[in-house]
Amino acid sequence: MRNIFLVFFLISFGLSLAQTELLNQNFNNGNLSSWTFIDGDMAAPYNDPMVNSLNSSFHLVEDYDSLNLGDSIMAANSWFNDTIAANNFIITPALNFTNYGNYLNFQAKSLDGSYPEALQVYCSQHIEKDSILNSMLFFDTIALPNLWTNFQVKLEDIPLNTPLYIAFRHYSNNRYIMALDNVNVITNDLTNQEKLISNSFSVYPNPSNSYINIQSSVNNENVNIYNTIGKKVWSGIIDNIVQVYLSKGIYFLENKKETIKIIIQ
């Protein structure tokens, strides 16, 4: 048993060291001096109290779902006085990728599901609008869900050892408000969960902020969750779907044959 634990510890410790966090921004400290904002539409917001203060690019606001709790997010408006489409950019500080296994994690949503928002994510060597639009596009949707949703984007084939910027572009036309939160960039993550896929159970959302759902295709399946030093933090029998709370960190969920990596941001 001790040998098994030691092997698991060494594997887990190695995996935990494999990745490096280049950026982790939850927007709660209010200091965004290293970020860049571009108001590409220059449009005036519609005369409505929900949007008339969102008069350029992205704005730091209190989360609409958790007022007075000190939880800040970024919000951008696409409801204007005229018919021009939004063209709002928020751009990370320069990031230097030195290895493969590069991933962007973030949360986003449309504030009103009746007016879904559009979002793109670019990776560029420059922070000018035209340069960004001609750079590598990694993510594009015209309809963000109206609930906070975890997204993970694999940054494939990006140039290494050179400063790069990740740009979020909000480009909706006559919609409402788009929200962005918890931007995280990791590099050298060669053990990402896509390489640890299970045939008998799934975990979602993953990455998550706290709660995960474990769904098994096998009845009464024994499952254990370990942290990166090999300590068992949860154990149970899965019959269809079970919800589990985990604090921030990296975990490994195992049954008798398979493993899934879990990221709690």
Stockholm file with secondary structure:
# STOCKHOLM 1.0

chainA/1-265         MRNIFLVFFLISFGLSLAQTELLNQNFNNGNLSSWTFIDGDMAAPYNDPMVNSLNSSFHLVEDYDSLNLGDSIMAANSWFNDTIAANNFIITPALNFTNYGNYLNFQAKSLDGSYPEALQVYCSQHIEKDSILNSMLFFDTIALPNLWTNFQVKLEDIPLNTPLYIAFRHYSNNRYIMALDNVNVITNDLTNQEKLISNSFSVYPNPSNSYINIQSSVNNENVNIYNTIGKKVWSGIIDNIVQVYLSKGIYFLENKKETIKIIIQ
#=GR chainA/1-265 SS CHHHHHHHHHHHHHHHHHCEEEEEECSCSCCCTTSEEEESSCCCBCSCTTTTTCCSSEEEEECTTSTTTTCEEEEEECCBSSSCCCCEEEECCCEECCSSCCEEEEEEEESCTTSCCCEEEEEESCCSHHHHHTSEEEEEESCCCSSCEEEEEECTTCCSSSEEEEEEEECCSSCCEEEEEEEEEEESCTTCGGGSCCSSEEEESSSBSSEEEEEESSTTEEEEEEETTSCEEEEEEESSEEEEECCSEEEEEECSSCEEEEEEC
#=GC SS_cons         CHHHHHHHHHHHHHHHHHCEEEEEECSCSCCCTTSEEEESSCCCBCSCTTTTTCCSSEEEEECTTSTTTTCEEEEEECCBSSSCCCCEEEECCCEECCSSCCEEEEEEEESCTTSCCCEEEEEESCCSHHHHHTSEEEEEESCCCSSCEEEEEECTTCCSSSEEEEEEEECCSSCCEEEEEEEEEEESCTTCGGGSCCSSEEEESSSBSSEEEEEESSTTEEEEEEETTSCEEEEEEESSEEEEECCSEEEEEECSSCEEEEEEC
//
